[in-house]
Amino acid sequence: VNMASADRKTVRHRKKGPPRDGSGDFEKKPPLKEAVARETRFRRLFGFDLEELQSWSAFVQLLNRPADPANLGVLRVLFGFLMVLDVMQERGMSNLDHRFGDPDACHFPLFNFLYPLPIDWLYIVYLVMLIGAIGIMLGFCFKVSCLCFLGPYWYIFFLDKTVWNNHSYLYGLTAFLLLSSNANHYWSIDGLLNKKLRNSHVPLWNYTLFRFQIFIVYFLAGLKKLDYDWVTGNSMTRLSKHWVFAPFTMFLSEEFVNHWIVHMGGLIIDLTMGYLLFFDLTRPIGFFFGGSFHVMNSQMFHIGMFSYTMLATLPLFSAQDWPKRLVHKCPEWMKTVLPLDTPAQDSRRCLYAKDIKEDSQAKTGKQKRPPTRWVHHLSAVFVLLYMSEQLFLPYSHFITQGYNSWTQGLYGYSWDMMVHTWSVQHIKVKYVDAATGDTGYLRPGVFTSAKRWSSHPDMLKQYATCLRERLQEHGIEQPQFYFDIWKSMNHRFQQRMVDPRVDIVSADWSPFKASPWMLPLLMDLTPWREKFEEIEETMANETEVVFVADFPGLELENYINSDFDNVSLTVLNGEVRVEFRGKENNESLKNVTLKKDEKLEIPSGEFHNVLTTSESPSCYYYVSTNQTAVQFNKNITQYMEKQNASAANTTDDTRSANDSLDDPLMQKYQRAAEWKKRRELWSTNLSQLDYFKVWGIKKYFTFRRSLLMGGLAVRNIVFGTPELEQLAADLRWAAGEFNPEKYMDELAGVPMSDNP
């Protein structure tokens, strides 16, 4: 309810320009005594009095109080502009044919009855969404434009759960709030065409909902960061190495920056940002930290327009008429192209104190209120329902238990941003034909480019169902699928997520029941992370360590590549039996039982099984050295030294240095050395302006392909699809010819011999 705040300077007017609150309720400045009496301390802080919450009629009047439309109009313009860019980038219009063009690909919609349209019609959907975003930005046919954007947006959103994230969800909510608001009352084409709309008041609840939505984005994200992993600094451990934290790491250790600036700083910012922005006194502090926070995020993460959208919402907490004050200070010649700076006109959607009529109730002592209509009461109900839903949904996972695994629900609507970091060690997809007993294996991720399917039970069920259909098309009548998925969350042990003994095709799944075939996260083993750090600190740089935990009665089938040397397995807790199979097929199994702190050398180039025989989960780790990689890096260094010496010598040594280039291994050395040299020239010869040029050209070709592919889709629908050769030529034309690496080579002056 705090978000119902109007401007805290309700009764203060300037001599020139529009009133500070833009309400126009007073035709002249009220007497000083009246102003002092009415402006209590609570009202100065929150913009309203507690009495306005003590009855339904007072609450309705508060939410429908007139507010200046200028701030809301600027938000509409900025959001619409950012969504125009987002449709062609993160929404995927530029690569739509790659994402949905394969008829054999598996998809992961929220509702199984949703299917992608044919690719040409899907481009039409995106064009409608793009036109809607443009209409929102311009404020032209505003309600229709919002619908044109909203319908396709939520269709695409529900069509693919694997790309869900919190900011994509926020965009859909913001567009919905714009649809329900009167954001086209300022700086819009609709206002130019309709004088009644132009610069007219909007009900205060328009601001209430937007401010509430942004407030909970911060605050609930902060509450989610109270998670143990985040507070202890184990969620984003590598982020402190990013260049944006260089000003801190110059004076502080990376460990300190990781825990106190990345994790605790992010927690404090999220918990306090909404409050800092809400109050006048602390708003400049909120602008500084909020602006810095989002600018840093834009450089650290590939999150599209999210950082810029959040920057655009910061002024939303300022005075409702701040754009008018800014325009008012501009020279007169500029005001001809700028929006109006005059006070807002009255609107039928608002309730005004001046509309109170004297009647018999005036003698009863009851407080007089302006007459209300059903639309005012309906808007108040809508505000309460929307707030309740947004507060409940992030904590509704006890209802939708079928989507829970190691995390609560699907990622993307709970504001649990950046709390979990995943590491995938191993995925095995095994199928068994129940009709014949034949067994086979599939490449993990076949028939899909998505990554998240292996982390959520609902997507795993959809993927198994899709794979069954694909294998049946290839003559396998009754395929059963068994998944062995090993992952680590927030730097814990690598462990199984799914019971490998369960056929996922026939396994039960319900959105309202937990999936028993999903294995729990071994939270009891979390304290071992400190032991991991101690062990890793004792290892050489070329040594690799993998920490594994497994459930009683399950076994890990593992193959050690011949590139690895000095491989050993050490048990940290529990008991395991290591089974080796000899080189000959008829050789019996060799079993070795290991208990806590016992170690065993593992031969390379062979399979072995590790069976957990203890009653509690087992913990162990592998130590190995990739000698092939170590020797390869050493040989590259020697090769580059020899090439540099040959280049400085004019004798026949140059020819001798290249005598072995027909050797495939030498060719591999040459490619690696040339790539290393190119990167050195890039870092030395390219300026920030050069990198900006490359970025700008890449964006140009992204937008170009989006629009041209949309145009080709319209042509194909209207005039029919051309021959295959012509269609291929059209696709090449739409994609354009731009190779960022070659362009950077040209800017950096890389010799053509080093640019294969």
Residue pairs with C-beta under 8 A, 6 or more apart in sequence:
1 53
2 46
2 278
3 207
3 208
3 209
3 211
3 212
3 215
3 278
4 47
4 48
4 62
4 63
4 204
4 205
4 208
5 46
5 47
5 48
5 208
5 211
5 278
6 21
6 23
6 47
6 48
6 65
6 67
6 204
6 207
6 320
7 20
7 21
7 47
7 319
7 320
7 321
8 43
8 44
8 45
8 46
8 47
8 280
9 20
9 21
9 319
10 21
10 23
10 39
10 43
10 47
11 26
11 30
11 35
11 38
11 39
12 20
12 35
13 19
13 20
13 26
13 29
14 20
16 328
17 324
17 325
17 328
17 341
18 68
18 321
18 324
18 325
18 328
18 341
18 342
18 343
18 344
19 26
19 321
19 343
20 319
20 321
21 67
21 68
21 319
21 320
21 321
22 66
22 67
22 68
22 69
22 70
22 201
22 320
22 321
22 324
22 343
22 344
23 65
23 66
23 67
23 68
23 201
23 344
24 66
24 201
24 343
24 344
24 345
24 346
25 66
25 352
25 353
25 354
40 49
42 49
42 50
43 49
45 279
48 62
51 58
52 58
52 59
52 61
52 62
53 59
53 62
56 380
57 369
57 372
58 367
58 369
59 380
60 351
60 372
60 376
60 377
60 380
61 351
61 369
61 370
61 372
61 376
62 204
63 203
63 204
63 205
63 208
63 376
63 379
63 380
63 383
64 203
64 204
64 205
64 349
64 350
64 351
64 372
64 376
64 379
64 380
65 203
65 204
65 350
65 351
66 201
66 202
66 203
66 204
66 344
66 346
66 347
66 350
66 351
66 352
67 201
67 202
67 203
67 204
67 206
67 207
67 320
67 350
68 201
68 202
68 320
68 321
68 324
68 344
69 182
69 183
69 185
69 186
69 199
69 200
69 201
69 202
69 320
69 344
70 186
70 187
70 320
70 321
70 322
70 323
70 324
70 339
70 344
71 207
71 315
71 316
71 318
71 319
71 320
71 321
71 322
71 323
72 181
72 182
72 183
72 185
72 186
72 202
72 206
72 207
72 210
72 316
72 320
73 139
73 183
73 184
73 185
73 186
73 187
73 188
73 323
73 339
74 186
74 187
74 315
74 323
75 183
75 210
75 312
75 313
75 315
75 316
76 136
76 137
76 139
76 178
76 183
76 184
76 187
76 188
77 137
77 139
77 187
78 312
79 136
79 137
79 174
79 175
79 178
79 309
79 312
80 133
80 134
80 135
80 136
80 137
80 138
81 137
82 305
82 308
82 309
82 312
83 133
83 136
83 137
83 149
83 171
83 175
83 305
84 130
84 133
84 134
84 137
85 305
86 133
86 171
86 304
86 305
87 93
87 126
87 129
87 130
87 133
87 706
88 94
88 130
88 702
88 703
88 706
88 707
89 304
89 305
89 699
89 702
90 168
90 304
90 305
91 126
91 129
91 153
91 156
92 99
92 163
93 123
93 126
93 130
93 706
93 709
93 710
94 702
94 703
94 705
94 706
94 709
95 705
96 119
96 122
96 123
96 126
96 709
97 119
97 709
97 731
99 449
100 107
100 116
100 119
100 122
101 119
104 447
104 470
105 447
105 448
105 449
106 447
106 448
106 450
106 453
106 462
106 463
106 466
106 467
106 470
107 115
107 116
107 159
107 160
107 448
107 462
107 466
108 160
108 161
108 162
108 448
108 450
108 452
108 453
108 459
108 462
108 463
109 115
109 158
109 159
109 160
109 161
110 158
110 161
111 158
112 462
114 155
114 158
114 159
116 122
116 159
117 125
119 713
120 713
120 716
120 717
120 721
121 713
121 717
122 713
123 709
123 710
123 712
123 713
123 714
124 710
124 713
124 714
124 717
125 152
125 155
125 156
126 152
126 156
126 706
126 710
127 710
127 713
127 714
128 148
128 151
128 152
129 148
129 149
129 152
129 153
129 156
130 706
130 710
131 145
131 148
132 145
132 146
132 147
132 148
132 149
132 150
132 152
133 145
133 149
134 145
135 141
135 142
135 144
135 145
135 146
135 148
135 149
136 142
136 145
136 146
136 149
136 175
136 178
138 188
138 189
139 183
139 184
139 187
139 188
139 189
139 190
139 191
140 188
140 189
140 190
141 190
142 183
142 184
142 188
142 190
143 179
146 175
146 178
146 179
147 179
149 175
150 172
150 175
150 176
150 179
153 171
153 172
153 175
154 172
157 164
157 168
157 169
157 172
160 450
161 410
161 412
161 452
161 456
161 458
161 459
162 450
162 451
162 452
162 453
162 459
163 450
164 410
164 411
164 412
164 413
165 303
165 411
165 412
166 217
166 221
166 411
166 412
166 413
166 414
166 415
166 416
166 417
167 303
167 304
167 305
167 306
167 309
168 412
169 412
169 413
170 213
170 217
170 306
170 309
171 309
173 213
173 390
174 210
174 213
174 309
177 209
177 210
177 213
180 209
180 382
181 202
181 206
181 209
181 210
182 200
182 202
182 203
182 206
182 347
182 349
183 202
183 206
184 190
184 191
184 197
185 191
185 197
185 198
185 199
185 200
185 201
185 202
185 344
185 347
186 199
186 323
186 339
186 340
186 344
187 323
187 339
188 197
190 197
191 197
191 198
191 199
192 198
198 340
198 345
199 340
199 342
199 344
199 345
200 344
200 345
200 346
200 347
201 344
201 345
201 346
201 347
201 349
201 350
202 347
202 349
202 350
203 349
203 350
203 376
203 379
205 379
205 380
205 383
207 316
207 320
208 383
209 383
209 386
209 387
210 313
210 316
211 278
211 316
211 317
212 387
212 390
213 390
214 274
214 277
214 310
214 313
214 316
214 317
215 274
215 277
215 278
216 274
216 390
216 391
216 415
217 310
217 415
218 269
218 270
218 271
218 273
218 274
219 270
219 271
219 273
219 274
220 394
220 414
220 415
221 270
221 415
221 416
221 417
222 267
222 268
222 269
222 270
222 271
222 272
223 271
224 394
224 414
224 415
224 416
224 417
224 419
225 231
225 263
225 266
225 267
225 270
225 271
225 419
226 267
227 235
227 416
227 419
228 526
229 235
229 419
229 420
229 490
230 263
230 266
230 267
230 419
231 263
231 264
231 267
232 259
232 263
233 258
233 259
233 262
233 263
233 264
234 490
234 491
234 529
235 263
235 418
235 419
235 420
235 421
235 490
236 258
236 262
236 263
236 418
236 421
237 258
237 421
237 491
239 245
239 258
239 262
239 300
240 248
240 249
240 254
240 255
240 257
240 258
240 261
240 262
241 254
242 299
242 300
243 299
244 296
244 299
244 300
245 257
245 261
245 262
248 257
248 261
249 257
252 261
266 293
266 418
269 289
269 290
269 293
273 286
273 289
273 290
273 293
275 282
276 282
276 283
276 285
276 286
276 289
276 290
277 283
277 286
277 287
277 290
277 314
277 317
278 317
283 317
283 318
286 314
286 317
287 314
290 310
290 311
290 314
291 311
291 314
294 307
294 308
294 310
294 311
295 307
295 311
297 303
297 306
297 307
298 307
298 308
301 418
315 322
319 325
321 344
323 339
324 339
324 340
324 341
324 342
325 341
327 335
327 338
327 339
327 340
327 341
328 341
330 338
335 341
346 352
349 375
351 369
351 370
351 372
351 376
352 370
353 370
355 370
355 371
356 368
356 369
356 370
357 371
361 368
362 368
393 413
393 414
394 413
394 414
394 415
394 416
395 414
396 409
397 403
397 404
397 408
397 409
397 414
399 512
400 409
400 511
400 512
401 511
401 512
401 513
401 514
402 457
402 458
402 509
402 510
402 511
402 512
402 513
402 514
402 515
403 409
403 410
403 456
403 457
403 458
403 511
404 457
404 514
405 455
405 456
405 457
405 497
405 515
405 518
406 420
406 455
406 489
406 497
406 520
406 521
407 416
407 420
407 455
407 489
408 414
408 416
410 456
410 458
411 452
420 489
420 490
421 489
421 490
421 491
422 455
422 487
422 488
422 489
423 487
423 488
423 489
423 491
423 494
424 454
424 486
424 487
425 486
425 487
425 488
425 494
425 546
426 484
426 485
426 486
426 494
427 444
427 445
427 454
427 483
427 484
427 485
427 486
428 441
428 444
428 483
428 484
428 485
428 500
428 557
429 441
429 442
429 443
429 444
429 446
429 467
429 481
429 482
429 483
430 439
430 440
430 441
430 442
430 481
430 482
430 483
430 484
430 500
431 439
431 440
431 441
431 442
431 467
431 471
431 476
431 479
431 480
431 481
431 482
432 438
432 439
432 479
432 480
432 482
432 503
433 439
433 476
433 477
433 478
433 479
433 480
434 477
434 478
434 479
434 480
435 477
435 478
436 477
438 476
442 467
444 454
445 451
445 453
446 467
447 466
447 467
447 470
448 463
448 466
450 459
452 459
453 459
453 460
453 462
453 463
454 460
454 483
454 485
454 487
454 497
455 487
455 497
457 509
457 515
457 517
457 518
458 509
458 511
460 483
460 498
460 504
461 504
461 507
461 509
464 481
464 483
464 504
464 505
465 505
467 479
467 481
468 479
468 481
468 505
471 479
472 479
479 505
480 503
480 505
480 506
481 503
481 504
481 505
482 500
482 501
482 502
482 503
482 504
483 498
483 500
483 504
484 496
484 498
484 500
484 557
485 496
485 497
485 498
486 494
486 495
486 496
486 497
486 548
486 556
487 494
487 495
487 497
488 494
488 495
488 547
489 521
491 529
491 532
492 521
492 522
492 525
492 526
492 528
492 529
492 549
493 522
493 525
493 528
493 547
493 548
493 549
493 619
494 546
494 547
494 548
494 549
495 519
495 521
495 522
495 548
495 549
495 550
495 551
496 519
496 550
496 551
496 554
497 518
497 519
498 504
498 517
498 518
498 519
499 517
499 518
499 519
500 554
502 517
504 517
507 515
507 517
508 515
508 516
509 515
519 551
522 549
522 617
524 617
525 549
525 573
525 617
525 619
528 547
528 572
528 573
528 619
531 572
532 545
532 547
535 545
535 621
536 545
539 545
539 623
540 625
542 625
542 626
542 629
542 630
543 623
543 624
543 625
544 564
544 622
544 623
544 624
544 625
544 626
545 621
545 622
545 623
546 621
546 622
547 572
547 619
547 620
547 621
548 556
548 610
548 619
548 620
548 621
548 622
549 617
549 618
549 619
550 556
550 576
550 610
550 612
550 617
550 618
551 612
551 617
552 612
552 613
552 614
552 615
552 616
552 617
552 618
553 611
553 612
554 611
554 612
555 579
555 609
555 610
555 611
555 612
556 609
556 610
557 607
557 608
557 609
558 607
558 608
558 609
558 610
559 606
559 607
559 608
560 567
560 602
560 603
560 604
560 605
560 606
560 608
560 624
561 604
561 605
562 604
562 605
563 604
563 626
563 627
563 628
563 629
564 604
564 624
564 625
564 626
564 627
565 604
565 624
565 625
565 626
565 627
566 623
566 624
566 625
567 601
567 602
567 603
567 604
567 622
567 623
567 624
568 599
568 600
568 601
568 602
568 622
568 623
568 624
569 578
569 594
569 599
569 600
569 602
569 610
569 620
569 621
569 622
570 597
570 598
570 599
570 600
570 620
570 621
570 623
571 594
571 595
571 596
571 597
571 598
571 599
571 618
571 619
571 620
572 596
572 597
572 619
572 620
572 621
573 596
573 616
573 617
573 618
573 619
574 596
574 612
574 614
574 616
574 617
574 618
574 619
574 620
575 593
575 594
575 595
575 596
575 612
575 613
575 614
575 618
576 593
576 594
576 610
576 611
576 612
576 613
576 614
576 618
576 620
577 591
577 592
577 593
577 594
577 610
577 611
577 613
578 591
578 592
578 593
578 594
578 600
578 602
578 608
578 609
578 610
578 611
579 589
579 590
579 591
579 592
579 608
579 609
579 610
579 611
580 589
580 590
580 592
580 603
580 606
580 608
581 587
581 589
581 590
581 606
581 607
581 608
582 588
582 590
583 606
592 600
593 613
594 600
594 620
602 608
602 622
610 620
612 618
632 672
635 669
636 669
636 672
636 673
636 676
639 666
639 669
639 670
639 673
640 673
640 676
640 677
642 657
643 657
643 673
645 653
645 657
646 653
646 654
646 656
646 657
646 658
647 654
660 666
661 667
661 670
671 756
674 754
674 755
674 756
677 750
677 754
678 741
678 745
678 748
678 750
678 754
678 755
681 748
681 749
681 750
681 754
682 744
682 748
684 748
685 747
685 748
685 749
686 744
686 747
686 748
690 744
690 747
690 748
693 747
694 740
694 743
694 744
694 747
697 738
697 740
697 743
698 738
698 740
701 735
701 736
701 738
704 734
704 736
705 734
705 735
705 736
708 733
708 734
709 734
712 730
712 731
712 734
716 722
721 727
722 730
742 755
745 754
745 755
